[in-house]
Amino acid sequence: MNDATAGNMIKTVLHPVSDLAKAKEVYAALAGVAPQTDSSFYVGFEVGGQQIGLVPGGGPQAMAAPVAYWHVPDIEARLAAVVAAGATVSDPVRDVGGGRLVATVTDPDGNVLGLLQDS
């Protein structure tokens, strides 16, 4: 990994679910661990350095399919770069708590890509 790509990794994948309680049981069995975060609006599992999240109803961004989030050191700069390259902003940068910033874009083929910056 060079300096330009340092810190740019997919480490978070969010899954929209219709029944959070049922999904939590399935993902706990799959992961082999209890959720690290367990609330009515998000359930998260830490598995081998990967964050797997369950979002009821697709959350405020109305996800219809899983979204992989690229962890980046500067979300505003990376968002500008991917938009300049042809992506379209789906969900602008917003703070989801604890200084964590997220945004989503759609690539030219309609794939949703997530960006995530931890403070």
N, C-alpha and C positions, 0 to 999 in steps of 0.2 A: 504494500500500500504506500503510495507516495503522498507528499504533503497536500496535493490537490484533492485527494480522495480520503484523507484521514478523517475519520468520524462519520463518513457517509455510508451508512449501512441500513439495511432493513432489519429492524429489531422489534417492530411492533406490527401485529396484524389484528385488525378489528373485524369481528364477525357480527352482522346483524342477526338477531334472533327474535322469534315471535313469542316464545315462552322461556323467560329467563331462568326459572327454577328448573325446568326440564333440561335446558341446554347446560346449565351449571353442572348437573349430575353427569351428563355425557362427557363434557370436557374434563371434569375432574377424574373420571375413569380413564379417559384417554391420556391425560397428563400424568396420572398417578400421584397427584398432589392436590391439596385443598387450595382454593383460591387465595391469592395474596391480598386482593382487594375484593370486597363483597358488599355491594350496595344495590339499591333498587334501580339505579340508572347505569351501572357498570359493574361487571365482574371480570377481574383480571387474574391470569395465571402467569407465573414466572417459570419458564421451562428452559433450562440450559442457556440462560441469558436472553431468551426470547420472551417478549410480552405478548400473550394471547388474550385478547379482550372480547367480551360479549357485550353487545349493546342492544338493549330491547328496542324493537321497532326501528332499528337503524339510527337511533339517536337524532339529535337536532339536524344533522347533515342528511338524514333520510337515506342512509346507505341501503342499497338493494342487493349488494354482494360484498364479500370480504374486501377490505382495503389494506394494502401493505403500506406502512409508513416508513419513509426514509428518514433516519435521524441525521440532521445536518447542523453544523455549528452556527450558521447565520441564515435563518429562514427567509428573511426579507430579500437577501441577495440571491438565494437559490430560487425563490419564487420568481423573481424578476428574470433570472436566467432561463428558466424553463418556459416562461411565457414568451420571452423573446425568441425561443427556439420553436414555438408553435403550439404550446399547450394553452388551455383556457382555464382561468380560475373558476373552480366550482364553489369552493368555500374559502373566503379570504382568511388571512391570519387572525386567529383569536386565541385568547388565553383560556385554557380549560382547567386552570387551578394549579397552584404551586409554582407558577412561573412557566409552566409547560405551554408552548405555543404550537398550534397545529394549523394546517391549511390543506386543501385538496385542489388538485388540478385534473383536467381531463386531457389525455393525449389526443393526437389527431385521429386515432382509431376508436375513441370513446372509452378507453380504459381510465379508471380513476386511480390516481397516484396520490399518496399522502406524504406530507412533509411534517416533520416534528423537530422542535428545538427545545431542549431542556436548558433551564437557566443555570 
